[in-house]
């Protein structure tokens, strides 16, 4: 009985760990943002420290499947957010959603002489797969009505990757093209490049291009930024990424193109705790032929992994001195209630300047950002559940099995859902990402390469919002 209870408890923890989500930062309202590829840490198959083996894997998988097929999930979304600034009026953001907890509008108001006055409004439109296809920004004009300001229109491929985004400004009562981004992806859904173009004299003209390379695990290895000048692509900036054995990004080297050669520019080093959270960051800049300290940051977390503080120090006169500090408090659901930004005045931490404050989920490095010195947030809850007639909303298989060079995952979905599929070895170590995205109801075949893998037993793990499934895959040649 104790063993059954222990396994059940572990299963619940495993499932809850797969529910962690992050909120995406807000777009720049005037110019297309420079969208650097986000470096994601690899995920590990849950394991018991001392008794992990194939039997343990299957026992826990079966246990989890039986318990979570119809688990209801409560989602917490922003309801109202207050942003306090030293240079502008207090800002209030009010959010509205549809029944599926998808955001519909954000209304921004400024506090003027004790009254809330409309400032701007953001409206979202979706396709049938809940991809954002139109993002509209309106301003409150002097006539007391909402007036168009700018909008972006997005398109996606068959597996949910964004392939284009077009920005338009409202000029003289009509929409006028300004920018356009076009993205391409590899076989595994990794973004290979993004082309940015300007609308000039009635046609699209190249502006800049970002190019990425990846390792076999799907982690970005290099990033290259090129600008279009004189009819050619010219190097501007590049970055090289390094990872530890647990797929954490531990080093970034950034270089700038000068005098027809690459020169070191910045170096960022990261240290993680045992749960994969960043606890220290070191920023260095290349000066006179050597790396020189610039800034460093240290993070602290509570027992639930919520980031409590981020203290920044500046390298001045060959010593580290306090520079800036961020602090958050959280509710029992891991959502940030308050965010505060401080500057060091030589003796005390004071709130007399603005900074970027992260709010939202427990991973503050990936939460929504606001600019000010203090942020207060209130949340609304949604019960996320979809009724399905099929007792097994996901049918999941792999063929051939055993496999030698390539295999294909087959999925039959009884409803629309977001899924992530990763491959692990028989020790529970993450090997590669097979797929991550949102799929419509239906049947899909996702081929992937295993020709670089040594012979042995592997596990393909599929995770959705409510279900975790795994398949044993044998690689044999």
Secondary structure, DSSP 8 states (H G I E B T S, - for coil): -HHHHHHHHHHHHHHHHTT---------SSS-----------------TTT-SHHHHHHHHHHHHHHHTT--EEEEEEEEEEEE-SSS--EEEEEEE-TTS-EEEEEEEEEETTEEEEEEEEEEEE-TT--EEEEEEEEE-TTSSEEEEEEEEEEE-TTS-EEEEEEEEEETTEEEEEEEEEEEE-TTS-EEEEEEEEEETTEEEEEEEEEEEE-TTS-EEEEEEEEEETTEEEEEEEEEEEE-TT--EEEEEEEEEETTEEEEEEEEEEEE-TTS-EEEEEEEEEETTEEEEEEEEEEEE-TTS-EEEEEEEEEETTEEEEEEEEEEEE-TTS-EEEEEEEEE-SSSEE--S-EEEEESSS-GGGSEEEEESEEEEEEEEEEE----SSS-SEEEEEESSSBSSEEEEEEEESS-EEEEEEEEETTS-EEEEEEEEEE-SEEEEEEEE-TTS-SEEEEEEEE-SS-EEEEEEEE--
